[in-house]
Structures are given as structure tokens and as C-alpha cells.
Amino acid sequence: MKQRNSQDHFDFIFSKSGFDNINTDEQGHNNILNNLNKMLKPSGYALINFSGKLIEPYVITNPFQLFTSKEIKPLTGKYTPLTKSINHSVILNDPDLFHFFNTANPNDKTSMISYNYLWRKNTPELFTITATKPNQYLKKSPAYIFHHLIKCGGTSLAQAIQSWFKIEVDRVELSGDINRFIKYKLNLLNLSSDTCIVSHFQYDGVFLHQRYPELVANKDEFKIFTFIREPLNFRASHYYYTKNDEWNTGYSLKQVISNDANLISKLIPCNENNFREILDRYFFIGIVEKMQESFDKLAELVHKKRIALPFSNRSEKDDQLSKLSPEFIAEFKKKNYLDYMIYDYCLEKFNKL
């Protein structure tokens, strides 16, 4: 067969002989490997039989097999070995090992063995750098950002919106290296309307307006949405979620939520003077107490199909919340006045949709 007709022609090549009678010089070995490479299609397989002389306790292998074992590593970009190199002791103890003695010389205890190696020619991969970007022909805007406020139904929401968008998780909690996380962020130029960034944005240095100021400045290109919870329910849910943490063990719900007032305002973050301006940056704010209704409204706004929400990451609860006195609740609302101003404004915006 002429070489020009056999280029990338075969899906499978196997050897009938064990390459016993070939020149042992490097050029001869290279010729065999090069011919295999030329004849095999990408993703094609080569099953090569090797024979060798067995002299216990040693295995004297075929010189071509030794050459290919050495050379196959530099060719890992072209081939994947599917048969591991076999330990000599394993060969000797293999009950299925095919071998025969040289009958012409009964005193010669050398036996001949035969075994196979399977390789697969790799499929060429696209270049890392190409003339076009993967999202070049996708609709560029708006891209979406889900500001996942903790204990506001975000885990269930994140699971659901995976059927709408390609999710890009950008959470410092999952980075493993805070310095690297702060240094490197997602390239917003690569986002499209099929993309949604999901993050808590809840620490100083990585608040939403700090990490991606472009999002705030370009409301037409980037649509930010979040969900918010009634402040007492929010604090209770957070308490039960962290109840088994070392810092929280042994404290009652009442003790924990009596401290650190206006936690929601610290997560966004905002104050009495700018909370309306900050919340107006979001094109949609859902209400956890109206979760399915909120999610259905979001579906309409992003032109996606409605989905029945799953319920995930629910914390085990007792009856402490239901036993809080009206006096304590009134005092809680007084201390957390800013969180209630935020929540009431979100309700007002939601009811206008």
C-alpha cells in the first residue's frame, strides 16, 4: 500500500508478529513508530504484539518493546498507552502466560513469551488561542449576576437557574487562596446572555461594587438580581445554619440575634442614606417569603421558562423562634430598623412588578 493512500486510513492496526527479526538500531524502531502514526486515524488503536525470551528469574524483553516504552512518553501528546507496563514478577506468575521452550535444544531452559500492548492515538485538540472567542457569536448582553445573600434561598435558586444559564461561580469561600482570588477575577468581556455569575460578595474587598465596579456602571449590559428575607426569619435561619459551629455552640437563638444588629445592611452593604440607591442597582429583588412567585416573576423578566423550585440547604430547627415574646420581637425590630427599611423597600419594589 502506498503511503499517500494509507495516511490516517486505519481505525485499528494490529501486529501478527512479535517484531522478532527487525534491526535493533534506533532508525529501524523509529520507522515502525512513524509508520504507525501515519497510518492510524485520530482516535485509532494499535495493538502490538511483543515476544521476548524468558530466563527465570528474569524476563529479557524484545528490544523494540524497550524502545517504544522509552519513546512513548515523549509521544504522550499523540498516544495514550492503554496497557500498563507489566512487572516482570507478574509475568512470571501469570497462569495464562503463553510460552514455549526451544525444542531443538532440550538443555536450553530459555522459553519464549508473547504479550500485547494497546495504544490509542489521541484526537487533536483545538488550539488554546484561536482566531475567535467561544462566545463571539453569542448574544453579548445583558449578562446576569446573582448576588446570593446567605440564607435567602440561594442554594435552591442556584440549582434552578442552572437550567437557564451557564453558571460562573465566583466565591472566595471556594477559592482556597484568598490572595489569588482577590488578584484574579472573571473577565466580563467573555460573558454573554447565556452566562450568570453567582457569588456572595459579602466581605470587604470583594463586595459587589468593589470586585466588579463595571457591573454597577453598566446596568444595560449587566443585570444584577438577588433575593431577600424578612430580617427576623433571616437571622433565625442563619442561627440554625451555624448552630453547630464552635463559636455558636451553647448559645440560644435569643442570645445570638440580640447581637450584631442590621446584618443584612452589612452584607449588601448600605446605610440609611444610600440604601435605596444601592437597591435600585438591582434589576430584580425577590422575596423569600414569596419564593415561587418571585422566581416566576424572575423567569418572565429574563425570558426563561418557569421552574418549580427545589428546597435545598434547609437547616434543622427547633421551637425557639415560635417562643419569642412579642416584646422581644418589637425590640429586635427596633434594633434592626435599617434591615427592616431595606426589606420594606424591597417589598415595595416587588409589589410594583
N, C-alpha and C positions, 0 to 999 in steps of 0.2 A: 504494500500500500504506500502510495506516495505521501510525503509529509504534508503537502498542501491540502490533500483530501482528508487527512486524519486530524487536522488541527481542531482541538476542542470537540472531538467527534463522539467519544465514548462516555457512557454513563457509568460503566463498570469495566474494570480491567483486572484479570487475574492471571497469575503465572502458573504454567504447568510444571515447570522445572523448579529446582531449588537453587538455581544460579550456582551450580557446582563448577562448571567449566567456563569461567569468564576470566578475563585478565584482571589481576588484582591491583592494577595501577589505578590511581585516582581518576585519571581521564576516562577509563572504561566505566567506572562506577558513576561518574558524573553524566556520562552519555545515557545510561539507563534512567537515572532520575529525570534528566531533561526530557527524554522521550515520553516518559510517563506524564510529565507535566504538560507537554504539548498535546498529547492525545486525549487526556481526560477533560471532560466538560467541567465547568464550575459546579461544585456540589457532587461531583462524581466520586466513585470509590475505587480504590486499588487494593486488592487482596494479594499479597506477595508471599509466596512460599519460600522458606529458607530451610536448607538442610545443614546439618552440622555433625561433627564427629563427637561421640560421647565416650570419654575415658574417665570412669569414676575415680575420684570424686569430682572431676572437672568436666565442664562442657566446653568443647572447642567449637566456637560458632563459625558460621560462614563469614568470610571476610567482607562480602557485600552487605550482610546484615550489620556488621560492626560499623561499616562506613555510613549506612543510612541512619543508624541510631545516633551517630555523631552529627550527621548533616541535617537530620530532620528538625533539630532545634532552631537553626537559622532559618528554616523554611516554615516556621510556625505561622507566618503571615499567609502562607499558601496552603498548608496542610494541617489537619488536626489528627494526630495519632489516636485511633480508637482502641488499639490494643496496647496495654501497658507492657513495658519491658519485663520479662519474666525472670525471676530469681532462679539461679541455677539449681539450688536445692529443691525448688518447686518442680522444676523439670524432671529431676532425678526421681522424685517421689510420685510423679503423676502416673496413676494406674492406666490411663488411656494413652500414654506416650507411645507413639509408633516408632519402633526402631528395629534394626536388623543387624546381624553380625556379618562380617566378611567371611563367607563360607569357603572362599578359596584358601584362606589361611586360618585353620582352626586355632592356632596358638595366639592369633591376634585378638585381644579382648576388646578392641575398639568396635563400637557399634555406631551405626548411622541413625540420626534422628531427623525428624521433619516437623516444622511448626510454622504457623502463619501469622502475619501482621496485617492489620486492616488500617488503611488511611482514608481520609476524606479530604478532597480538595475544597478549600474554602470558597464561599461565594464572595465575589468582590463587593466591598462596601463603598458607599458614597464618600467622596472627599469631605473632610471636616469643614473645609472652606469651599463654598460653591459660589457661582455667579449670582444666584438668587437666594433669598432667605425663605425658610419654610412657610412663613406667614405672609409672604409678599403679595399673594393674590387673595388673601382673606380680607374680609371687611375690617378696616382698621379701628373704627370707633363706633360706639363707645366700648371701651373695655370696662370690666366690673371689678369692684373691690368690696369684699365682705369684711367689714370691721366686726370681728367676733368678740363681743363683750362677754366676759366669763359668766357662766351660769345664766345665760339668757337664751337657752335653747340652741346654741350654736353648733353643738355636735350633731344633733339631728338635722339641722339646716345644711351643714356642710356635706352630710351624706346625701341629702336630697338633691342639692344643686349640682352634684357630680353628673347627673343626667342632663344637665343644661350646659355646663361649661367644662373646659379643661381647667382643672384646679391647679393653682400655683401656691403651695403652702410656703409662707414666709414668716416663720415663727422662731424667735430667738430661743424659746424653750427647747426646740428640737435641733438646734444648730450644733450643740456640743462645743462650740468655740465662740464665745461672745465677741471677742475682738475681731475675729474673721467675719462674723455676721454683720457687725456694725460697718466694717470696711467695704463689704461687697453686698450689693442689693440687686434686685431684679432690674433688668433693662426694660424700661417701659416702652421703648421703641419697638420691642418684639411682641408686644401684646396686641391682641385683636379682639373682636367682639365675641369670639368663642372662648375667651380667657377670663378667669376670675381669680384674683389674688385673695387668699384667706389668711388673716393674721389677727392676733390680739391687739397689737400696737399699744401695749399697756404699761410700758416702762419709759422713764425719762431717757431720752437719747434715741428711742425707737418709737415714740408716739407717731401717729399717722402724719401729722404736719411736719415732723422732723425727718422722718425716714423718706417720705415721698412728697415734698412740698409741691411738686408738679401736679399731683392729683388735685390739690386744693385750688390751684391756679387755673386748671383747665377742666371745668365742670362739664363741658360738652363732650370732651374726649374720654373722660373717666367718670363712671357713675359709682358712687360710694353708697352702700346700704348697710344697715345694722338692725338689730332687734334689742329692745329694752324691756326691763321688767319692773313691776311695782317695787319700790325700794325695800319695803319690809320683806316681801317674798324673795327678793334678790339676796338680801343679807342672810335670810334663813337658809336658802339653798346653798349659799357659799359656806355657811357654818357646817351644814351636814356633809358637804363635799370634802371639807378639810377636818372633819371631826376626829379622824384617827391620826392626823398629823401630830408630831411631837409637841409643837407649840400650842396646840388646841386641846390636847387630851386633858380631861378632867374639868373643863370649863363648861358652864351651861350656856344655852342659847342666849339667855338674857345678859349674861356677863360679857359675852363676845360682842354682841351687836350694840351694847351700850358704849363701845369704844369706836374710834376711827369713823367719825361721822362723815356723811356725804361721800361715800366711797365711789359712787357712780361718777360724780363730777371729777374725781381724781383719775379715773380710767380714760375719760374722753380726750383730754382734760379741758375744763372750762371753769368760769366763775360767774358770779351774779351779773356782771356787766356784759359778758360776751356769750353766754350760753346759747342764746337764740341765734346769734351769728354763726356759732360753731355748728349747731344742729342744722342750720339751713344749708350747710355744705353737703349734707346727705340727700340724695335724691329720693330715698325711701327709708323710713324707720318703722319697723314692725313692732307690734306689741305682743309680748309673750303670753299675756292673759287672753289674747285673741290670736293664738298661734296659727291655726289653719286658715282663718280668714285673712290674716296678714300675709301668709305665704301665697295664698291665691291672688291677692292684690299684687304682690311682687311678680308673680307669673305673668299677669296681664301687662305690667309695666315693661318687662324685659321680653315680652312676646314669646313666652315659652308655655308648654303645656302644664296644666295643674297636676300636682302630685300629692298624694296622701302622705303626710309626714310620718316618719318613724319616730319612736321615742327612745333616745339613747342617753347614756351617761346620767341616768337618774340616781340620785343619792338616797340611801335608806334613811327614813325619817321616823321620829317618834312623835309624841303629842305635845312637845314643848311649845310649838308655835300656837296651837289652838288654846293653850292655857295662859297665854299672855293677857294681862288685865287691860281693860280699856284705858286706864290711867297710864300704864307703861307705853301702850301704843301711841297715845297722844303725845307723850314726852318724846318718844322716838321720832315722830313726825316733826316735832318742833326742832329737835337737834339736827335732823336731816332735811331741813327745809329746802336746801338747794337741790338735792336729789329729787324732791317732790316737785319743785318748779320745773326741773328738766323733764320729769315723767309727764307732768300735766301738759307741757308744751308739745311733747311728742304725741300724746293722745289727741290734742287739738289738731295737729297736722294730719294725723292718721284719719280722723273723722271727716276731714275735708276731701279725702281722696274719693 
